[in-house]
Amino acid sequence: MTDSKKLEYTALVGLLLQGVFLLVCWVLGEQTGSSSVMAEKWHLAVGMPIWLLVLVHGRQRRLARQEREDMEALKQSRLSEELFEETELDTMRASASVAIFERYLVPLATIALSGGLIFFAFRVFVGALHGVFALKNPLVVAVGMVFIAFLGFLIGKYAAGLARSRELRLLRAAAGYVLGNVVACVLIAVAMAMYHFEATWGEKVVTYVIPVMMGLVGLELLLNMVLDIYRPRVPGQERRPPYDSRLLSLFAEPGGVLQTVASTLDYQFGFKVSETWFYRFMARAILPLFLIQLASLWVLTTVVVVDPQRVAFIEVLGKPYLSAADERAGLPATVFQPGYHLKWPWPFGTARFVPANEIQSVEVGKVHIKEVPAALRQWANLDSSIPTSKDPDVVLWREQHIRWQEGYEVNFLVPSSEVAGKAGEKAETPEAHAESEAQVAQLRELMQESTQKSPKVNLARVLAQVYFRVRHNPDGSVDERAAFNYCYDLSDPSKHLKDLAYRAVCRIAASQDFIRWIAEDRGACVAKFKTMLQEAIDKENLGLEIVYAGMSAVHPPPETARAYEQIVTALEHKESFVLEGGIKAAEMFYEASASAAQTVSAAKGYAEGVLKTEEASKDEFIVQLATYEKAPLVYLFRSYFESIEEALAGQTVFVVPEMQSEVNIIDMQAHLRPQLLDLDSTEK
């Protein structure tokens, strides 16, 4: 390989290897479903046009350089002036081509690369926000990424070494980009190793880091092109193409960071900034300042800041600190309350924080896909055909309440309910309370249909929430033993509590009638759930206490929701008929009671009236008898006139005597002073 074509050959090999890397990454992404590998696929794809651009640009410069060398050779040969001028005109095409290429095509290619990086970064980032971080065979992915990183490192470092030569400087852009790919592949390999040991957050972080890196490089290329337009042109100074990333050059030449900064400043401002006193002072002082900063940060590790919601355990050489007073009290370690505390610097002294005063929560009934082991995710209940609820506060039976890309809802086994069948067999209930035969027939048909569709074994979906905290003493202070158990006995107390909550829900579901559960026994089941969970926590000695436990939703799976809705509809019809019959029975009962009370009251009033009347008649007879015995004629005469008075009350009376000579005057007017005959014979 000649030195003149070394750049082209290296760029061609890099282009082929970049294509191989892209193919390997694409196959791994499709086979394993890794989000980070799919993101790196687009990262590698942009590297191919960079290698191609370096190849074409290097070839154009080589041709122009050969043209200049030929021109110098012709000038030295001193042939005829006509021959020299004709040959010069014929050989100036390469210089013109490279000038046009660098003036027009390089900026356009830089804009295309920047746009591609920003577009793919946005696409990958949005896909990561809405995607599912689940994959298969993480070790295979790790091996593939190590393969790409190894070969990429070789070609990248080789190209970076060649780029130190002035004639091969264009390789620096491709070398920096491929070494950026190497860094991304190494991060993916580390994330896959973490994923193999159930630490799944690493892949998610890498999936977000890759598009951020792509976006920054894309913005930098665009900024380089804009600055290149206004950059002063110094004769004899090398012009750096805008597609050559300064950020990625740090990977290509990590030992020459200061030289890179100096050359960039010199090229940007048009004079030797690196020769000024300030730059020389910073170059001499940068290492001491950096070491002082590191020392300051190391000293700051001696200060422990405990938040108000937490307490802390301070470890010295891996052993929790225990004061003499706490040791006499029988405590396993000293608890440091919120505030500022001192310890040995890292790594001799470390602190472990416990969210003692913080209310934490776990949710039972929803399983996020990141919580499922990679080997079991292919059996996860991810159904995209069922609609997802848009309002989290409204629980509908026919909808899923978690996006299928994020996870699934758990099915709990519930014993078969015979409520619907019994409701269909009790024919006296609809006949007794229905108003027409049509309603009876409709109710019977609905109950029979729902009974036939009712499953033999019920599946229930339960959404329960548990709020808990580290156990506190009766006086409100944190239980120090409970805090120690929370910090040291279990690696993840929240996960252990969640497992206990699932076990409690399973036990309740296995012993509960489903129809009664969703209709009547919700409160009793919640109380039972809280009691069972607290007993399990105390038995496991987790050092936690339940603040609140509830079941916000109990419903059948969406696939069987319609059948259960028919059962519930039939039961509601039955209940409505029963209530209507109860209303009619109550109306008839109270009407009969009111009628009976009225009859009894009338009879009692009549009896009392007769009794009082007879008593008054008796007293009147006794008085009349006594009066008669004293003056019989007067009594009879008075009685006679009283009878006439009563008979002639309101009548005009004319008394005609038998003889015309006899005149009798009867005064029928009331007198102010009664006469003898005016006395009432009934008075005593």
C-alpha positions as CSV (number, residue, x, y, z in Angstrom):
1,M,0.0,0.0,0.0
2,T,1.5,3.4,-1.1
3,D,1.4,6.3,1.2
4,S,-0.6,8.3,-1.3
5,K,-3.5,5.8,-1.2
6,K,-3.3,4.8,2.4
7,L,-6.2,7.0,3.4
8,E,-8.5,5.6,0.7
9,Y,-7.7,2.0,1.6
10,T,-8.1,2.7,5.3
11,A,-11.5,4.4,4.7
12,L,-12.6,1.6,2.4
13,V,-11.8,-1.0,5.1
14,G,-13.5,1.1,7.7
15,L,-16.6,1.4,5.5
16,L,-16.8,-2.3,5.1
17,L,-16.3,-3.0,8.8
18,Q,-18.9,-0.3,9.6
19,G,-21.3,-2.2,7.3
20,V,-20.5,-5.5,9.1
21,F,-21.0,-3.8,12.5
22,L,-24.4,-2.5,11.3
23,L,-25.5,-6.0,10.1
24,V,-24.5,-7.7,13.3
25,C,-26.3,-5.0,15.4
26,W,-29.4,-5.3,13.2
27,V,-29.5,-9.1,13.6
28,L,-29.0,-8.9,17.4
29,G,-31.7,-6.3,17.8
30,E,-34.2,-8.2,15.8
31,Q,-33.5,-11.6,17.5
32,T,-33.3,-10.4,21.1
33,G,-35.5,-7.3,21.1
34,S,-33.0,-5.1,22.9
35,S,-33.9,-1.4,22.9
36,S,-30.3,-0.3,23.4
37,V,-29.1,-2.5,20.5
38,M,-31.8,-1.1,18.2
39,A,-30.6,2.4,19.2
40,E,-27.0,1.6,18.5
41,K,-28.1,0.3,15.0
42,W,-29.0,3.8,14.0
43,H,-25.8,5.1,15.6
44,L,-23.7,2.8,13.5
45,A,-25.8,3.5,10.3
46,V,-24.7,7.2,10.3
47,G,-21.0,6.1,10.5
48,M,-21.2,4.6,7.0
49,P,-21.7,7.9,5.1
50,I,-18.9,9.4,7.3
51,W,-16.5,6.8,6.1
52,L,-17.7,7.3,2.5
53,L,-17.3,11.1,2.8
54,V,-13.8,10.7,4.1
55,L,-13.0,8.3,1.2
56,V,-14.3,10.6,-1.4
57,H,-12.8,13.7,0.2
58,G,-9.4,12.0,0.6
59,R,-9.4,10.9,-3.0
60,Q,-10.2,14.5,-4.2
61,R,-7.4,15.9,-2.1
62,R,-5.0,13.2,-3.3
63,L,-5.8,14.0,-7.0
64,A,-5.3,17.7,-6.3
65,R,-2.0,17.1,-4.5
66,Q,-0.8,14.9,-7.4
67,E,-1.8,17.6,-9.8
68,R,0.3,20.2,-7.9
69,E,3.3,17.8,-7.9
70,D,2.9,17.3,-11.6
71,M,2.8,21.0,-12.1
72,E,5.9,21.5,-10.1
73,A,7.7,18.8,-12.1
74,L,6.6,20.5,-15.3
75,K,8.0,23.8,-14.1
76,Q,11.3,22.3,-13.3
77,S,11.6,20.6,-16.7
78,R,11.5,24.0,-18.4
79,L,9.9,22.8,-21.6
80,S,8.5,25.2,-24.1
81,E,6.1,27.8,-22.7
82,E,3.3,26.7,-25.1
83,L,3.6,23.1,-23.9
84,F,3.6,24.2,-20.3
85,E,0.6,26.4,-20.6
86,E,-1.4,23.7,-22.5
87,T,-0.5,21.0,-19.9
88,E,-1.3,23.4,-17.1
89,L,-4.8,24.0,-18.5
90,D,-5.4,20.3,-18.9
91,T,-4.3,19.4,-15.3
92,M,-6.1,22.1,-13.3
93,R,-9.3,20.1,-13.2
94,A,-8.6,18.2,-10.0
95,S,-7.9,21.4,-8.0
96,A,-11.1,22.9,-9.3
97,S,-13.0,19.7,-8.4
98,V,-11.6,19.7,-4.8
99,A,-12.4,23.4,-4.4
100,I,-16.0,22.8,-5.5
101,F,-16.3,19.7,-3.3
102,E,-15.1,21.5,-0.2
103,R,-17.1,24.6,-0.9
104,Y,-20.5,23.1,-1.7
105,L,-20.7,19.3,-1.2
106,V,-18.9,19.2,2.2
107,P,-21.4,21.7,3.8
108,L,-24.3,19.9,2.2
109,A,-23.0,16.5,3.4
110,T,-22.5,18.0,6.9
111,I,-26.1,19.3,7.0
112,A,-27.3,15.8,5.9
113,L,-25.2,14.1,8.6
114,S,-26.4,16.5,11.3
115,G,-30.0,16.1,10.2
116,G,-29.7,12.4,10.2
117,L,-28.1,12.3,13.6
118,I,-30.8,14.6,15.1
119,F,-33.6,12.7,13.4
120,F,-32.5,9.3,14.5
121,A,-31.7,10.6,18.0
122,F,-35.3,12.0,18.3
123,R,-36.8,8.8,16.9
124,V,-34.8,6.6,19.2
125,F,-35.5,8.8,22.3
126,V,-39.3,8.9,21.6
127,G,-39.3,5.1,21.0
128,A,-37.5,4.6,24.3
129,L,-40.1,6.7,26.2
130,H,-42.9,4.5,24.9
131,G,-41.1,1.2,24.4
132,V,-40.8,-1.9,26.5
133,F,-37.3,-2.7,27.9
134,A,-37.4,-6.4,27.5
135,L,-35.0,-8.7,25.8
136,K,-33.9,-12.3,25.4
137,N,-30.4,-13.8,25.6
138,P,-28.5,-10.8,27.1
139,L,-25.2,-12.7,27.1
140,V,-25.4,-13.2,23.3
141,V,-25.9,-9.4,22.9
142,A,-22.9,-8.8,25.2
143,V,-20.7,-11.1,23.1
144,G,-21.8,-9.4,19.9
145,M,-21.1,-5.9,21.3
146,V,-17.7,-7.0,22.5
147,F,-17.0,-8.2,19.0
148,I,-18.0,-4.9,17.5
149,A,-16.1,-2.9,20.1
150,F,-12.9,-4.9,19.6
151,L,-12.8,-4.6,15.8
152,G,-14.0,-1.0,16.0
153,F,-11.3,-0.1,18.5
154,L,-8.6,-1.6,16.2
155,I,-9.7,0.3,13.1
156,G,-10.4,3.4,15.1
157,K,-7.0,3.6,16.8
158,Y,-5.3,2.7,13.5
159,A,-7.1,5.5,11.7
160,A,-6.4,7.9,14.6
161,G,-2.7,7.0,14.4
162,L,-2.7,7.7,10.6
163,A,-4.5,11.0,11.2
164,R,-1.5,12.4,13.0
165,S,0.0,12.9,9.5
166,R,-1.0,16.1,7.8
167,E,-1.9,14.3,4.5
168,L,-4.1,11.7,6.3
169,R,-5.8,14.2,8.7
170,L,-9.2,13.5,7.2
171,L,-9.2,10.1,8.9
172,R,-9.7,11.8,12.3
173,A,-13.4,12.4,11.7
174,A,-14.1,8.7,10.9
175,A,-11.8,7.5,13.7
176,G,-13.5,9.6,16.3
177,Y,-17.0,8.5,15.2
178,V,-16.1,4.8,15.2
179,L,-14.5,5.1,18.6
180,G,-17.7,6.7,19.8
181,N,-19.5,3.6,18.5
182,V,-17.0,1.6,20.5
183,V,-17.8,3.4,23.7
184,A,-21.5,2.9,23.1
185,C,-21.0,-0.9,22.4
186,V,-18.9,-1.2,25.6
187,L,-21.8,0.4,27.6
188,I,-24.3,-1.9,26.0
189,A,-22.1,-4.9,26.9
190,V,-21.9,-3.8,30.5
191,A,-25.6,-3.2,30.6
192,M,-26.2,-6.7,29.2
193,A,-24.0,-8.2,32.0
194,M,-26.0,-6.3,34.5
195,Y,-29.2,-7.5,32.9
196,H,-28.0,-11.1,33.2
197,F,-27.9,-10.5,37.0
198,E,-31.4,-9.0,37.1
199,A,-30.2,-5.4,37.1
200,T,-32.4,-4.2,34.2
201,W,-32.0,-0.4,34.7
202,G,-28.6,-0.4,32.9
203,E,-30.1,-1.1,29.5
204,K,-32.7,1.7,30.0
205,V,-29.9,4.2,30.8
206,V,-27.9,3.2,27.8
207,T,-30.9,3.4,25.5
208,Y,-31.3,7.0,26.6
209,V,-27.6,7.8,26.5
210,I,-27.1,6.8,22.9
211,P,-29.7,9.2,21.3
212,V,-28.4,12.0,23.6
213,M,-24.9,11.4,22.3
214,M,-26.1,11.3,18.7
215,G,-28.1,14.6,19.2
216,L,-25.1,16.4,20.7
217,V,-22.8,15.3,17.9
218,G,-25.5,16.4,15.3
219,L,-25.8,19.8,16.9
220,E,-22.0,20.1,17.0
221,L,-21.6,19.3,13.3
222,L,-24.2,21.9,12.5
223,L,-22.5,24.5,14.7
224,N,-19.1,23.6,13.1
225,M,-20.5,24.4,9.7
226,V,-21.9,27.7,10.8
227,L,-18.7,28.7,12.5
228,D,-16.6,27.6,9.5
229,I,-18.4,30.3,7.4
230,Y,-17.2,33.1,9.8
231,R,-13.9,31.6,10.7
232,P,-10.9,33.7,9.5
233,R,-8.8,32.2,6.8
234,V,-5.1,32.2,7.8
235,P,-2.7,31.4,4.9
236,G,-0.9,28.1,5.3
237,Q,-3.1,27.0,8.2
238,E,-4.8,23.6,7.8
239,R,-8.6,23.8,7.3
240,R,-10.5,21.3,9.4
241,P,-13.7,20.0,7.7
242,P,-17.0,20.7,9.5
243,Y,-18.0,17.0,9.7
244,D,-15.0,16.3,11.9
245,S,-16.4,16.3,15.4
246,R,-14.3,17.9,18.1
247,L,-16.1,16.0,20.8
248,L,-15.5,12.6,19.2
249,S,-11.8,13.6,18.6
250,L,-11.4,13.3,22.4
251,F,-11.9,9.6,22.0
252,A,-9.5,9.4,19.0
253,E,-6.8,11.4,20.8
254,P,-7.4,11.3,24.6
255,G,-3.8,12.2,25.4
256,G,-3.9,15.4,23.4
257,V,-6.9,17.1,24.9
258,L,-5.1,20.3,25.6
259,Q,-3.4,20.3,22.2
260,T,-6.8,19.8,20.6
261,V,-8.3,22.6,22.6
262,A,-5.3,24.8,21.7
263,S,-5.5,24.0,18.0
264,T,-9.2,24.6,18.0
265,L,-8.9,28.0,19.7
266,D,-6.1,29.0,17.3
267,Y,-8.1,27.9,14.3
268,Q,-11.2,29.6,15.6
269,F,-9.8,33.0,16.5
270,G,-7.1,33.2,13.7
271,F,-4.1,33.8,16.0
272,K,-2.0,31.8,18.5
273,V,-4.2,31.8,21.5
274,S,-2.1,28.9,22.9
275,E,0.9,31.3,23.1
276,T,-0.8,33.8,25.4
277,W,0.1,34.1,29.1
278,F,-3.4,33.2,30.3
279,Y,-3.5,30.0,28.3
280,R,0.0,29.0,29.4
281,F,-0.9,29.8,33.0
282,M,-4.1,27.6,32.7
283,A,-2.1,24.8,31.1
284,R,0.4,24.8,34.0
285,A,-2.3,25.2,36.7
286,I,-5.0,22.9,35.3
287,L,-3.5,19.7,36.8
288,P,-3.0,21.2,40.3
289,L,-6.5,22.7,40.2
290,F,-7.9,19.4,39.1
291,L,-6.1,17.6,41.9
292,I,-7.2,20.2,44.5
293,Q,-10.8,19.7,43.2
294,L,-10.5,16.0,43.6
295,A,-9.1,16.4,47.1
296,S,-11.9,18.7,48.1
297,L,-14.5,16.3,46.8
298,W,-12.8,13.5,48.8
299,V,-12.8,15.6,52.0
300,L,-16.5,16.4,51.5
301,T,-17.2,12.7,51.7
302,T,-16.6,13.0,55.4
303,V,-19.9,15.0,55.8
304,V,-23.1,13.0,56.0
305,V,-26.4,14.9,55.4
306,V,-29.4,13.0,56.6
307,D,-32.7,14.3,55.2
308,P,-35.7,14.9,57.5
309,Q,-37.5,11.9,56.1
310,R,-34.6,9.5,56.7
311,V,-32.2,8.1,59.3
312,A,-28.8,6.7,58.6
313,F,-26.3,4.1,59.7
314,I,-22.6,5.0,59.4
315,E,-20.2,2.2,58.6
316,V,-16.5,2.2,59.4
317,L,-14.6,-0.3,57.4
318,G,-17.8,-2.1,56.5
319,K,-19.0,-2.4,60.1
320,P,-22.0,-0.3,61.5
321,Y,-20.9,2.1,64.1
322,L,-22.2,1.4,67.6
323,S,-21.8,3.8,70.5
324,A,-21.2,2.7,74.0
325,A,-24.6,3.9,75.2
326,D,-26.4,2.0,72.4
327,E,-24.4,-1.1,73.1
328,R,-25.5,-1.0,76.7
329,A,-29.0,-0.6,75.6
330,G,-28.7,-3.8,73.5
331,L,-29.0,-2.1,70.1
332,P,-27.3,-3.6,67.1
333,A,-26.1,-0.2,65.7
334,T,-26.3,3.5,66.3
335,V,-29.0,5.4,64.4
336,F,-28.1,8.9,63.2
337,Q,-31.1,11.2,63.1
338,P,-31.7,13.9,60.5
339,G,-29.0,16.5,60.4
340,Y,-25.3,16.8,59.7
341,H,-22.8,14.2,60.9
342,L,-19.1,13.4,60.3
343,K,-17.6,10.1,59.3
344,W,-14.4,8.7,57.9
345,P,-13.7,9.7,54.2
346,W,-14.7,7.3,51.5
347,P,-14.0,4.4,51.2
348,F,-13.1,4.0,54.8
349,G,-16.5,5.3,56.0
350,T,-19.8,4.9,54.2
351,A,-23.4,5.7,55.1
352,R,-26.6,3.8,54.6
353,F,-29.8,5.7,54.6
354,V,-33.2,4.4,55.7
355,P,-36.5,6.1,54.7
356,A,-37.8,5.8,58.2
357,N,-40.3,8.7,58.2
358,E,-41.3,8.4,54.6
359,I,-44.6,6.8,53.6
360,Q,-43.8,4.2,50.9
361,S,-46.3,2.3,48.7
362,V,-46.5,-0.8,46.7
363,E,-49.2,-1.8,44.2
364,V,-50.6,-5.3,43.9
365,G,-52.3,-6.4,40.7
366,K,-50.2,-4.8,38.1
367,V,-46.9,-6.3,36.9
368,H,-44.5,-4.0,35.0
369,I,-42.6,-5.7,32.3
370,K,-39.3,-4.6,33.8
371,E,-40.1,-6.7,37.0
372,V,-40.5,-9.9,35.0
373,P,-37.3,-12.0,34.6
374,A,-36.1,-12.1,31.1
375,A,-36.6,-15.8,30.8
376,L,-40.3,-15.5,31.7
377,R,-41.3,-12.5,29.6
378,Q,-42.3,-14.5,26.6
379,W,-45.2,-15.9,28.8
380,A,-46.3,-12.5,29.9
381,N,-49.9,-11.7,29.3
382,L,-49.3,-8.8,26.8
383,D,-52.5,-8.4,24.8
384,S,-52.7,-5.4,22.5
385,S,-56.2,-6.1,21.3
386,I,-57.9,-5.0,24.5
387,P,-58.4,-1.2,24.8
388,T,-56.5,0.6,27.6
389,S,-58.4,2.8,30.1
390,K,-57.7,6.5,29.4
391,D,-58.8,7.7,32.8
392,P,-56.9,6.0,35.7
393,D,-59.6,6.9,38.2
394,V,-62.4,5.1,36.3
395,V,-62.3,1.3,36.4
396,L,-64.2,-0.4,33.6
397,W,-64.4,-4.2,33.4
398,R,-63.8,-4.3,29.6
399,E,-60.6,-2.3,29.6
400,Q,-57.0,-2.9,30.7
401,H,-55.7,-0.5,33.3
402,I,-52.1,-0.6,32.3
403,R,-50.6,-0.2,28.8
404,W,-49.7,-3.5,27.3
405,Q,-46.2,-2.2,26.4
406,E,-45.6,-1.4,30.1
407,G,-46.9,-4.6,31.7
408,Y,-50.1,-6.6,32.4
409,E,-52.7,-7.2,35.1
410,V,-52.5,-10.3,37.3
411,N,-55.3,-12.9,37.3
412,F,-56.2,-14.4,40.7
413,L,-58.0,-17.7,41.0
414,V,-61.4,-17.5,42.7
415,P,-63.8,-20.4,43.5
416,S,-66.7,-20.9,41.2
417,S,-69.8,-19.0,42.3
418,E,-73.3,-20.6,42.2
419,V,-75.2,-17.4,42.8
420,A,-76.3,-17.0,39.2
421,G,-77.4,-20.7,39.0
422,K,-79.4,-20.4,42.2
423,A,-81.0,-17.2,41.0
424,G,-82.1,-19.0,37.9
425,E,-83.6,-22.0,39.8
426,K,-85.6,-19.9,42.2
427,A,-88.7,-19.4,40.1
428,E,-90.8,-18.1,42.9
429,T,-88.7,-15.0,43.2
430,P,-89.5,-13.5,39.8
431,E,-93.1,-14.7,39.9
432,A,-93.7,-13.3,43.3
433,H,-92.5,-9.8,42.6
434,A,-92.9,-9.4,38.8
435,E,-95.8,-7.4,37.6
436,S,-96.4,-9.3,34.3
437,E,-95.6,-12.6,32.8
438,A,-93.4,-10.9,30.2
439,Q,-91.0,-9.7,32.9
440,V,-90.9,-13.2,34.4
441,A,-90.0,-14.7,31.0
442,Q,-87.4,-12.1,30.3
443,L,-85.8,-12.5,33.8
444,R,-85.7,-16.3,33.4
445,E,-84.1,-16.1,30.0
446,L,-81.5,-13.7,31.1
447,M,-80.6,-15.8,34.2
448,Q,-80.4,-19.0,32.1
449,E,-78.1,-17.3,29.5
450,S,-75.8,-15.8,32.1
451,T,-75.6,-19.2,34.0
452,Q,-74.5,-21.0,30.8
453,K,-71.8,-18.4,30.2
454,S,-70.6,-18.4,33.8
455,P,-67.1,-20.1,34.0
456,K,-66.6,-23.1,36.2
457,V,-63.5,-21.4,37.7
458,N,-63.5,-17.7,38.1
459,L,-60.5,-15.4,37.4
460,A,-60.5,-12.1,39.2
461,R,-58.3,-9.1,38.8
462,V,-57.6,-7.1,41.9
463,L,-55.9,-3.7,42.3
464,A,-54.7,-3.2,45.8
465,Q,-52.5,-0.5,47.3
466,V,-50.4,-0.8,50.5
467,Y,-48.9,2.2,52.2
468,F,-46.3,1.5,54.8
469,R,-43.3,2.9,56.7
470,V,-40.6,1.7,59.1
471,R,-42.2,0.7,62.4
472,H,-42.5,3.6,64.9
473,N,-42.6,3.5,68.7
474,P,-45.8,4.6,70.5
475,D,-44.2,8.0,71.2
476,G,-43.8,8.6,67.5
477,S,-40.0,8.0,67.3
478,V,-38.5,5.5,64.8
479,D,-38.0,2.0,66.1
480,E,-34.2,1.6,65.9
481,R,-34.3,-2.2,65.7
482,A,-36.9,-2.0,62.9
483,A,-34.7,0.5,61.0
484,F,-31.7,-1.9,61.4
485,N,-33.8,-4.8,60.1
486,Y,-35.0,-2.8,57.2
487,C,-31.5,-1.8,56.2
488,Y,-29.5,-5.0,56.7
489,D,-31.7,-8.0,56.9
490,L,-33.2,-7.8,53.4
491,S,-31.8,-6.4,50.2
492,D,-35.2,-5.0,49.0
493,P,-37.8,-4.8,51.8
494,S,-40.4,-3.2,49.4
495,K,-40.1,-6.2,47.1
496,H,-40.5,-8.6,49.9
497,L,-43.5,-6.7,51.2
498,K,-45.0,-6.8,47.7
499,D,-44.6,-10.6,47.6
500,L,-46.3,-10.9,51.0
501,A,-49.1,-8.7,49.7
502,Y,-49.6,-10.9,46.7
503,R,-49.7,-14.0,48.9
504,A,-52.4,-12.3,51.1
505,V,-54.5,-11.4,48.1
506,C,-54.2,-14.9,46.7
507,R,-55.4,-16.4,50.0
508,I,-58.3,-14.0,50.2
509,A,-59.3,-14.7,46.5
510,A,-59.1,-18.5,47.1
511,S,-61.6,-18.3,50.0
512,Q,-64.0,-15.7,48.7
513,D,-67.2,-15.9,46.6
514,F,-66.5,-13.6,43.6
515,I,-70.0,-12.2,43.2
516,R,-70.2,-11.4,46.9
517,W,-66.7,-10.0,46.8
518,I,-67.5,-7.4,44.2
519,A,-70.9,-6.6,45.6
520,E,-71.0,-6.9,49.4
521,D,-67.8,-8.1,51.0
522,R,-65.3,-5.5,49.8
523,G,-64.9,-3.8,53.2
524,A,-64.5,-7.1,55.1
525,C,-62.0,-8.4,52.5
526,V,-59.9,-5.2,52.9
527,A,-59.9,-5.5,56.7
528,K,-58.9,-9.1,56.4
529,F,-56.2,-8.2,53.8
530,K,-54.6,-5.6,56.1
531,T,-54.7,-8.0,59.1
532,M,-53.1,-10.9,57.2
533,L,-50.4,-8.6,55.7
534,Q,-49.4,-7.1,59.0
535,E,-49.2,-10.5,60.6
536,A,-47.0,-11.7,57.8
537,I,-44.8,-8.7,58.2
538,D,-44.4,-9.2,61.9
539,K,-43.6,-12.9,61.3
540,E,-40.9,-12.1,58.8
541,N,-39.5,-9.4,61.1
542,L,-39.4,-6.8,58.3
543,G,-39.6,-3.9,60.7
544,L,-42.5,-2.3,58.8
545,E,-46.0,-1.2,59.7
546,I,-49.1,-0.8,57.5
547,V,-50.4,2.7,57.3
548,Y,-53.2,2.0,54.8
549,A,-54.3,-1.0,52.8
550,G,-57.1,-1.0,50.3
551,M,-58.6,-2.6,47.2
552,S,-59.6,0.1,44.8
553,A,-60.9,-2.4,42.2
554,V,-62.1,-6.0,42.0
555,H,-63.3,-7.1,38.6
556,P,-63.2,-10.0,36.1
557,P,-60.7,-10.1,33.2
558,P,-61.8,-8.0,30.2
559,E,-62.2,-11.2,28.1
560,T,-65.0,-12.4,30.3
561,A,-66.4,-9.0,31.4
562,R,-69.6,-9.3,29.2
563,A,-70.6,-12.7,30.7
564,Y,-70.1,-11.3,34.2
565,E,-72.1,-8.2,33.3
566,Q,-75.0,-10.4,32.3
567,I,-74.8,-12.2,35.6
568,V,-74.7,-9.0,37.5
569,T,-77.6,-7.6,35.5
570,A,-79.7,-10.7,36.3
571,L,-78.9,-10.4,40.0
572,E,-79.8,-6.7,39.9
573,H,-83.1,-7.6,38.2
574,K,-83.7,-10.2,40.9
575,E,-82.8,-7.7,43.7
576,S,-85.1,-5.1,42.1
577,F,-88.1,-7.5,42.1
578,V,-87.4,-8.5,45.7
579,L,-87.3,-4.9,46.8
580,E,-90.5,-4.1,44.8
581,G,-92.2,-7.0,46.5
582,G,-90.9,-5.8,49.9
583,I,-92.3,-2.3,49.2
584,K,-95.8,-3.8,48.3
585,A,-95.7,-6.0,51.4
586,A,-94.8,-3.1,53.6
587,E,-97.6,-1.0,52.1
588,M,-100.2,-3.7,52.6
589,F,-99.0,-4.3,56.2
590,Y,-99.1,-0.7,57.2
591,E,-102.5,-0.2,55.5
592,A,-104.0,-3.2,57.4
593,S,-102.4,-2.0,60.6
594,A,-103.9,1.5,60.2
595,S,-107.4,0.1,59.4
596,A,-107.3,-2.2,62.4
597,A,-106.2,0.7,64.7
598,Q,-109.0,2.8,63.3
599,T,-111.6,0.1,63.9
600,V,-110.4,-0.5,67.5
601,S,-110.4,3.2,68.2
602,A,-113.9,3.6,66.9
603,A,-115.1,0.7,69.0
604,K,-113.5,2.1,72.1
605,G,-115.1,5.5,71.5
606,Y,-118.5,4.0,71.0
607,A,-118.2,1.9,74.1
608,E,-117.1,4.9,76.1
609,G,-120.0,7.0,74.8
610,V,-122.6,4.4,75.6
611,L,-121.2,4.1,79.1
612,K,-121.2,7.8,79.8
613,T,-124.7,8.2,78.3
614,E,-126.1,5.4,80.5
615,E,-124.4,6.8,83.5
616,A,-126.0,10.3,82.8
617,S,-129.4,8.7,82.3
618,K,-129.1,6.9,85.6
619,D,-128.2,10.1,87.4
620,E,-131.1,11.9,85.7
621,F,-133.6,9.3,86.7
622,I,-132.5,9.4,90.3
623,V,-133.0,13.2,90.4
624,Q,-136.4,13.0,88.7
625,L,-137.5,10.3,91.2
626,A,-136.5,12.5,94.2
627,T,-138.4,15.5,92.7
628,Y,-141.5,13.4,92.0
629,E,-141.6,12.1,95.5
630,K,-141.5,15.6,97.0
631,A,-144.2,17.1,94.7
632,P,-145.9,14.7,92.4
633,L,-148.5,17.1,90.9
634,V,-146.0,19.9,90.4
635,Y,-143.6,17.4,88.8
636,L,-146.3,16.0,86.5
637,F,-147.6,19.5,85.6
638,R,-144.0,20.7,84.9
639,S,-143.2,17.6,82.9
640,Y,-146.4,18.1,80.9
641,F,-145.5,21.7,80.0
642,E,-141.9,20.8,79.2
643,S,-143.1,18.2,76.8
644,I,-145.4,20.8,75.2
645,E,-142.6,23.3,75.2
646,E,-140.2,20.9,73.4
647,A,-142.9,19.9,71.0
648,L,-143.9,23.4,70.2
649,A,-140.4,24.8,70.1
650,G,-140.2,27.3,67.3
651,Q,-143.9,27.3,66.6
652,T,-146.6,30.1,67.1
653,V,-149.2,28.8,69.5
654,F,-152.8,30.0,69.7
655,V,-154.9,28.8,72.6
656,V,-158.6,28.8,71.8
657,P,-160.8,28.5,74.9
658,E,-163.9,26.3,75.0
659,M,-166.1,29.2,76.0
660,Q,-165.9,32.5,74.3
661,S,-166.2,34.5,77.5
662,E,-163.1,32.9,78.9
663,V,-159.7,34.5,78.1
664,N,-156.4,32.8,78.8
665,I,-153.0,34.5,78.2
666,I,-149.9,32.3,77.9
667,D,-146.7,34.3,77.9
668,M,-144.1,32.3,76.0
669,Q,-141.3,34.9,76.4
670,A,-138.2,34.3,78.6
671,H,-138.2,36.2,81.9
672,L,-135.3,37.8,83.6
673,R,-136.4,36.3,86.9
674,P,-137.9,32.8,86.6
675,Q,-141.2,32.0,88.2
676,L,-142.0,29.0,90.2
677,L,-143.0,27.0,87.1
678,D,-139.9,28.1,85.3
679,L,-137.6,26.0,87.5
680,D,-136.2,22.9,85.8
681,S,-137.5,19.8,87.3
682,T,-134.2,18.0,86.6
683,E,-132.2,20.3,88.8
684,K,-131.5,19.2,92.4
